[in-house]
Amino acid sequence: LEAKSARAQVHAHRQGCRLLNLSTDESRLTFPRATRLDLSAKPRIDMDAARGAAALEAKLDYKTPTGFHDHITPDLGQLDILDGLWIRAGGCELAKPRASVPTG
């Protein structure tokens, strides 16, 4: 989940968007923490790592146009490398729980 959320963050960044984690709970999402009253958190995107991840993803040809992964037999070592690149590209550490902040 961490690599997938970092990948989504990179793709959002390329579109001029940000993905934020508004939860106060522990989370495996790598999105920056924010509150409804302060949405200024910005991810630290590593575009070199993003380009490397995209290139490896293309080389491995891990495409799932239907969303189903049953036709892919991944090389787990390469998948670990790919996930590591996406996590680095997303620039976020795992989100730790933060103190609850009043929202009203």
Phi and psi in degrees as GROMACS dihedral restraints (atoms count N, CA, C in turn):
[ dihedral_restraints ]
;  ai    aj    ak    al  type     phi  dphi    fc
    3     4     5     6     1   -60.4    20    10
    4     5     6     7     1   -48.2    20    10
    6     7     8     9     1   -65.7    20    10
    7     8     9    10     1   -37.3    20    10
    9    10    11    12     1   -68.2    20    10
   10    11    12    13     1   -38.2    20    10
   12    13    14    15     1   -71.0    20    10
   13    14    15    16     1   -35.4    20    10
   15    16    17    18     1   -65.7    20    10
   16    17    18    19     1   -39.5    20    10
   18    19    20    21     1   -62.0    20    10
   19    20    21    22     1   -44.8    20    10
   21    22    23    24     1   -60.8    20    10
   22    23    24    25     1   -39.3    20    10
   24    25    26    27     1   -61.7    20    10
   25    26    27    28     1   -42.8    20    10
   27    28    29    30     1   -63.5    20    10
   28    29    30    31     1   -45.8    20    10
   30    31    32    33     1   -65.2    20    10
   31    32    33    34     1   -36.5    20    10
   33    34    35    36     1   -64.3    20    10
   34    35    36    37     1   -43.8    20    10
   36    37    38    39     1   -58.1    20    10
   37    38    39    40     1   -41.6    20    10
   39    40    41    42     1   -62.8    20    10
   40    41    42    43     1   -23.7    20    10
   42    43    44    45     1   -97.7    20    10
   43    44    45    46     1     5.9    20    10
   45    46    47    48     1    79.2    20    10
   46    47    48    49     1    22.4    20    10
   48    49    50    51     1  -117.5    20    10
   49    50    51    52     1   163.7    20    10
   51    52    53    54     1  -126.3    20    10
   52    53    54    55     1   145.5    20    10
   54    55    56    57     1  -109.4    20    10
   55    56    57    58     1   128.9    20    10
   57    58    59    60     1  -124.9    20    10
   58    59    60    61     1   152.9    20    10
   60    61    62    63     1  -104.2    20    10
   61    62    63    64     1   110.3    20    10
   63    64    65    66     1   -91.5    20    10
   64    65    66    67     1    -3.7    20    10
   66    67    68    69     1   -73.6    20    10
   67    68    69    70     1   150.7    20    10
   69    70    71    72     1   -98.3    20    10
   70    71    72    73     1    -4.1    20    10
   72    73    74    75     1   -85.4    20    10
   73    74    75    76     1   165.3    20    10
   75    76    77    78     1   -61.7    20    10
   76    77    78    79     1   143.7    20    10
   78    79    80    81     1  -149.1    20    10
   79    80    81    82     1   147.4    20    10
   81    82    83    84     1   -90.7    20    10
   82    83    84    85     1    -6.5    20    10
   84    85    86    87     1   -66.7    20    10
   85    86    87    88     1   144.4    20    10
   87    88    89    90     1   -98.6    20    10
   88    89    90    91     1     9.0    20    10
   90    91    92    93     1   -68.6    20    10
   91    92    93    94     1   146.8    20    10
   93    94    95    96     1   -60.0    20    10
   94    95    96    97     1   145.3    20    10
   96    97    98    99     1   -75.2    20    10
   97    98    99   100     1   144.0    20    10
   99   100   101   102     1  -151.2    20    10
  100   101   102   103     1   171.5    20    10
  102   103   104   105     1  -124.2    20    10
  103   104   105   106     1   164.8    20    10
  105   106   107   108     1   -61.8    20    10
  106   107   108   109     1   -25.6    20    10
  108   109   110   111     1   -89.6    20    10
  109   110   111   112     1   -15.3    20    10
  111   112   113   114     1  -141.8    20    10
  112   113   114   115     1    97.7    20    10
  114   115   116   117     1  -102.6    20    10
  115   116   117   118     1    25.7    20    10
  117   118   119   120     1   -84.4    20    10
  118   119   120   121     1    -7.1    20    10
  120   121   122   123     1   -58.4    20    10
  121   122   123   124     1   136.5    20    10
  123   124   125   126     1  -127.9    20    10
  124   125   126   127     1   137.9    20    10
  126   127   128   129     1   -74.7    20    10
  127   128   129   130     1   157.8    20    10
  129   130   131   132     1  -101.1    20    10
  130   131   132   133     1    90.9    20    10
  132   133   134   135     1   -81.9    20    10
  133   134   135   136     1   131.9    20    10
  135   136   137   138     1  -104.0    20    10
  136   137   138   139     1    96.1    20    10
  138   139   140   141     1   -67.4    20    10
  139   140   141   142     1   -28.4    20    10
  141   142   143   144     1   -64.1    20    10
  142   143   144   145     1   -45.2    20    10
  144   145   146   147     1   -65.1    20    10
  145   146   147   148     1   -37.0    20    10
  147   148   149   150     1   -63.7    20    10
  148   149   150   151     1   -42.5    20    10
  150   151   152   153     1   -64.5    20    10
  151   152   153   154     1   -40.4    20    10
  153   154   155   156     1   -63.8    20    10
  154   155   156   157     1   -41.7    20    10
  156   157   158   159     1   -65.4    20    10
  157   158   159   160     1   -43.8    20    10
  159   160   161   162     1   -63.8    20    10
  160   161   162   163     1   -39.2    20    10
  162   163   164   165     1   -65.8    20    10
  163   164   165   166     1   -44.3    20    10
  165   166   167   168     1   -66.3    20    10
  166   167   168   169     1   -40.1    20    10
  168   169   170   171     1   -59.5    20    10
  169   170   171   172     1   -43.0    20    10
  171   172   173   174     1   -66.5    20    10
  172   173   174   175     1   -42.3    20    10
  174   175   176   177     1   -61.8    20    10
  175   176   177   178     1   -40.9    20    10
  177   178   179   180     1   -76.6    20    10
  178   179   180   181     1   -15.3    20    10
  180   181   182   183     1    56.9    20    10
  181   182   183   184     1    44.0    20    10
  183   184   185   186     1   -88.2    20    10
  184   185   186   187     1    77.5    20    10
  186   187   188   189     1  -106.1    20    10
  187   188   189   190     1   137.9    20    10
  189   190   191   192     1  -133.6    20    10
  190   191   192   193     1    71.9    20    10
  192   193   194   195     1   -59.7    20    10
  193   194   195   196     1   -27.9    20    10
  195   196   197   198     1   -89.4    20    10
  196   197   198   199     1   -13.0    20    10
  198   199   200   201     1    89.5    20    10
  199   200   201   202     1    -8.4    20    10
  201   202   203   204     1   -94.8    20    10
  202   203   204   205     1   137.8    20    10
  204   205   206   207     1  -103.9    20    10
  205   206   207   208     1     9.9    20    10
  207   208   209   210     1   -69.0    20    10
  208   209   210   211     1   -16.2    20    10
  210   211   212   213     1   -92.6    20    10
  211   212   213   214     1    -0.3    20    10
  213   214   215   216     1  -107.5    20    10
  214   215   216   217     1   130.9    20    10
  216   217   218   219     1  -116.2    20    10
  217   218   219   220     1    91.3    20    10
  219   220   221   222     1   -74.2    20    10
  220   221   222   223     1   149.8    20    10
  222   223   224   225     1   -80.3    20    10
  223   224   225   226     1   110.6    20    10
  225   226   227   228     1   -62.5    20    10
  226   227   228   229     1   -32.5    20    10
  228   229   230   231     1   -64.3    20    10
  229   230   231   232     1   -44.5    20    10
  231   232   233   234     1   -68.0    20    10
  232   233   234   235     1   -36.0    20    10
  234   235   236   237     1   -65.1    20    10
  235   236   237   238     1   -38.5    20    10
  237   238   239   240     1   -62.3    20    10
  238   239   240   241     1   -41.7    20    10
  240   241   242   243     1   -63.6    20    10
  241   242   243   244     1   -45.8    20    10
  243   244   245   246     1   -60.2    20    10
  244   245   246   247     1   -46.5    20    10
  246   247   248   249     1   -60.4    20    10
  247   248   249   250     1   -41.4    20    10
  249   250   251   252     1   -61.8    20    10
  250   251   252   253     1   -39.6    20    10
  252   253   254   255     1   -64.9    20    10
  253   254   255   256     1   -43.2    20    10
  255   256   257   258     1   -65.1    20    10
  256   257   258   259     1   -40.3    20    10
  258   259   260   261     1   -62.4    20    10
  259   260   261   262     1   -44.4    20    10
  261   262   263   264     1   -62.8    20    10
  262   263   264   265     1   -41.9    20    10
  264   265   266   267     1   -62.5    20    10
  265   266   267   268     1   -38.8    20    10
  267   268   269   270     1   -67.3    20    10
  268   269   270   271     1   -22.1    20    10
  270   271   272   273     1    68.2    20    10
  271   272   273   274     1    13.4    20    10
  273   274   275   276     1  -118.9    20    10
  274   275   276   277     1   142.5    20    10
  276   277   278   279     1   -85.1    20    10
  277   278   279   280     1   167.1    20    10
  279   280   281   282     1   -58.8    20    10
  280   281   282   283     1   137.9    20    10
  282   283   284   285     1   -74.7    20    10
  283   284   285   286     1   119.3    20    10
  285   286   287   288     1   -87.9    20    10
  286   287   288   289     1   152.6    20    10
  288   289   290   291     1   -61.6    20    10
  289   290   291   292     1   143.9    20    10
  291   292   293   294     1  -115.5    20    10
  292   293   294   295     1   162.8    20    10
  294   295   296   297     1   -62.2    20    10
  295   296   297   298     1   142.2    20    10
  297   298   299   300     1   -65.4    20    10
  298   299   300   301     1   135.4    20    10
  300   301   302   303     1  -116.4    20    10
  301   302   303   304     1   131.5    20    10
  303   304   305   306     1   -56.2    20    10
  304   305   306   307     1   138.6    20    10
  306   307   308   309     1  -108.6    20    10
  307   308   309   310     1     8.6    20    10
